[in-house]
C-alpha cells in the first residue's frame, strides 16, 4: 500500500501522460456507469408492467421505486465503511455481485409471482448499485485536474445515460412487448391467467442482466485500477464517521446533500410517470409499448446533454452552467403542467436534456475541496439519492390531484437546484485534494 500523498506532493494532474495512465481505468469505470444506468431505468418499463400484473394504484406502483431508493439511504454509509476496509477495487466487484444476486432473485419473484419478493430483490440490486456509486463517483472525480472534475464526471455519466437510453427499448421489447398489458390499449382489464403470463415476461431480461454483471465483476477483479489516496495536515487518513463535525465546515456539501435529494425527486418522478403520462388519450394517445420507445428519447437527451456539458465545463464554471440548465428544466416542466397533446409530451421529453448534468455536477461541486473527507462526503451524497423514494409523494399527488398537476412538484425541485448553483455550491473550507497514486 503506497503512503498517503497530498496534492502538494504530487505533480500537476491532467497531463497527457496521466491521460494515458488513467484512460483504460476511466473506460472500465464508464462501463459500470452504463450498467447501473441501464438496470435503474429498466424500472421505468417494469413499473407500468407490474402495475397491470398486480393491479396497483399509482401510489403502490411508485412505492416499488421508493423501495429502490430507500436502499441508497441504508446502504450508503455501510458502503463507505466497506470501501475503507477492503478498498475500491474489491468494493466494485462486491457491488456487481450483489446486483447479480438481486437480478437472479427477480427471476424467482417473476416465477412465483410475488409483489413482496419483487420489492426485496429490487432493494438488493439497489444496494449493490449504491456501493458502486459511493466508490466510482469520487474515483472519477480525482483522476485528473480538480477544476475539470465536473467535466470528467459528466463525460462518464454520459455513458450512464447511454445505458438509460437503451434500457427502455430493451424493456419495451422483452417485457412490455412480450406481455398482454404492454401491447393492449390503455384501460384493458386482464384476466388472472393473462396477468400470470405477463409476470413471467420478466424472467429472461433479468437473466441476461445477471450474466453480464458476473462477467463484468470478473473483468474488474483482474484489472489493475489506480489506488485512491488523500492528504491531511497530520499525514494520516481520517476514519470514516457517520456524523463528522468537520463536514459541517463545507457549505458546498451541506447544501449539496439536499440538492441531490431534491434533484432525484425530479428525475425519478419524471421517468416513472412518463409512460403513463405519454400514453394518455389527451397527450400522446398510444400504448405503453410505444410510450416506452419515447422514453428512450428522454434518456437520450440526458446522454446528449452530458456529452455537451462535459465540453462546456472545460471552458465555463460548472456552477453557472448548472444554473442555466436548472432554469431550462423549470421552464419546460411548467409547459408540461399547463399544455396538452404533443406540446406537453415533447416538453416532458426535453426535460431530460436539462436534467442531464445535474447529478454529476452537484456531486462534484459537493465534494470539491473535501480532501481526506471525500469518502465520507461521497457516502452522504449517495445516501441523498434516497430522495428518489419520495416519488411516492408524486404518485399520491397524481392519484389525488391528477397526473399532469403532479409535475408541479418537479418544477419546484428545479428551483432548489438553481439556488444551489448560484450560492449553495460555493466552497467555504478547502482540504488538500485526493489523488490517484498507483495501480492495485
C-alpha positions, -999 to +999 in steps of 0.1 A: +000+000+000+016+033-010+020+061+016-007+088+019+000+116-005-014+151-006-019+172-037+010+193-027+033+163-030+021+154-065+029+169-099+001+188-117-026+165-129-043+163-162-011+159-184-011+138-215+009+111-196-018+109-170-045+107-196-028+076-210-024+061-175-059+067-164-076+063-198-082+025-195-094+028-159-118+055-168-131+034-197-137+004-175-154+026-149-176+041-176-189+006-182-201+005-146-219+038-151-235+023-182-247-009-164-262+008-133-280+033-155-293+005-176-306-015-147-321+015-129-341+025-160-355-009-166-377+000-136-394+026-158-408-001-180-411-025-151-435-002-131-463+001-156-459-037-162-462-046-125-490-021-121-510-042-145-498-076-132-506-068-095-534-042-102-517-014-084-526+022-078-502+050-089-491+052-052-485+014-049-465+014-082-444+044-071-438+025-038-418+000-058-394+027-069-394+041-034-380+008-020-353+010-047-342+044-034-346+037+003-317+012-003-295+042-011-302+056+024-295+024+043-266+012+022-245+044+016-227+046+050-220+009+052-207+012+016-182+039+027-171+018+056-167-013+034-146+008+009-123+019+038-119-017+049-114-036+016-105-009-009-122+005-040-115-024-064-129-052-042-158-030-034-166-025-071-165-063-076-187-069-045-212-043-057-216-061-091-220-095-075-247-081-051-265-067-081-262-101-099-277-119-069-307-094-069-312-099-106-314-137-101-339-130-073-361-110-097-363-142-118-376-160-087-401-132-080-414-134-115-418-172-113-439-172-082-451-143-089-448-122-057-451-084-052-432-088-018-403-107-032-400-082-061-396-054-035-369-073-016-349-081-048-351-045-061-337-034-027-308-059-031-300-047-066-301-010-055-278-018-025-252-031-050-256+000-071-252+021-040-218+005-033-208+012-069-219+048-067-200+055-035-168+041-050-169+051-086-181+087-085-153+101-063-129+078-082-136+095-115-135+130-099-099+127-087-081+112-117-073+145-133-074+182-127-097+192-098-111+221-118-123+197-146-138+171-122-173+181-132-165+178-169-149+143-163-178+130-143-203+144-168-184+125-195-186+091-178-222+099-167-229+103-204-222+065-207-247+061-178-272+079-199-264+057-229-275+028-206-306+047-196-314+054-233-311+017-243-329+003-213-364+014-223-361-002-257-348-034-240-376-033-215-402-024-241-392-053-263-385-080-237-410-070-210-438-048-224-437-062-259-440-098-247-469-091-223-506-086-228-506-054-207-478-038-227-495-044-261-532-038-252-549-005-254-549+017-223-576+006-198-578-030-209-587-053-180-565-085-179-577-119-167-559-137-139-542-161-164-530-132-186-515-114-155-497-146-146-483-150-181-472-113-180-453-118-148-431-144-164-420-119-191-395-105-165-375-138-162-355-136-195-343-099-193-331-102-157-313-135-165-294-117-192-286-088-168-273-112-142-249-129-167-235-095-178-229-084-142-210-115-133-188-112-164-181-075-156-172-084-120-146-109-133-131-084-156-127-057-129-113-082-104-084-089-129-079-052-140-051-030-124-070+000-111-053+031-095-053+034-057-071+065-045-054+082-016-057+116+001-037+140+022-044+157+056-024+180+078-011+153+100-004+129+071-029+103+082-062+094+066-092+101+088-115+073+099-149+074+083-177+085+107-214+090+101-215+124+116-181+140+113-183+176+125-156+185+101-181+180+072-202+209+085-174+234+076-181+228+039-211+247+027-210+231-007-215+197+010-241+208+035-263+223+007-252+196-018-268+168+001-303+182-001-296+192-037-290+156-047-320+145-026-344+171-042-330+166-077-337+128-075-373+135-067-375+154-100-356+129-122-373+098-109-407+113-108-405+122-145-391+089-155-415+067-135-447+085-146-435+092-182-451+061-198-484+066-180-485+103-189-475+100-226-499+071-233-529+092-221-555+099-248-552+137-243-514+137-245-498+110-268-527+086-273-505+054-276-499+020-260-474+015-231-451-003-255-450+027-278-446+051-249-416+030-237-398+038-270-404+076-265-389+072-230-356+064-248-357+099-262-359+113-226-328+094-216-312+101-249-315+138-242-297+132-209-268+115-228-265+143-253-267+169-225-239+152-206-216+150-236-223+187-243-220+196-206-186+179-204-173+200-232-189+232-220-174+228-185-140+227-200-144+265-206-172+277-182-177+275-145-197+244-135-219+263-111-230+288-138-237+260-163-258+242-136-278+274-131-286+277-168-297+241-170-319+244-139-338+274-154-344+255-186-357+225-166-381+247-147-395+263-179-402+230-197-418+215-166-442+244-164-451+239-200-457+202-193-481+211-165-502+236-184-500+224-221-518+195-237-512+170-265-478+167-283-466+200-267-469+186-232-453+153-243-423+169-260-417+193-232-415+164-208-391+146-231-370+178-233-365+180-195-341+151-199-317+174-217-318+199-189-316+173-161-285+157-178-257+175-160-274+179-126-264+148-107-227+147-118-223+184-114-239+187-080-219+157-069-185+171-079-194+205-065-204+188-033-171+170-027-149+199-040-122+208-015-131+179+008-097+161+005-095+132+030-131+137+039-141+127+003-152+091+011-175+103+039-189+131+018-194+107-011-213+083+012-236+111+023-242+124-012-250+089-024-273+085+006-292+115-006-301+096-038-328+082-014-347+113-024-359+092-053-380+073-027-403+104-024-416+096-059-443+080-039-454+115-029-458+124-066-477+092-070-501+103-042-504+137-059-512+120-092-539+100-075-553+130-057-549+160-080-542+144-114-511+131-131-504+163-150-507+185-120-483+163-100-454+176-122-456+209-103-435+191-077-408+186-103-408+223-112-404+232-075-373+209-073-356+227-102-357+259-082-337+244-053-311+233-078-309+269-091-303+281-055-275+256-051-259+265-083-258+302-075-249+302-038-250+268-020-222+253-041-196+279-031-169+262-010-162+277+024-133+255+035-108+237+014-089+205+022-059+190+002-071+171-029-074+134-032-052+118-058-048+085-076-013+072-069-007+038-085-024+007-097-035-020-072 
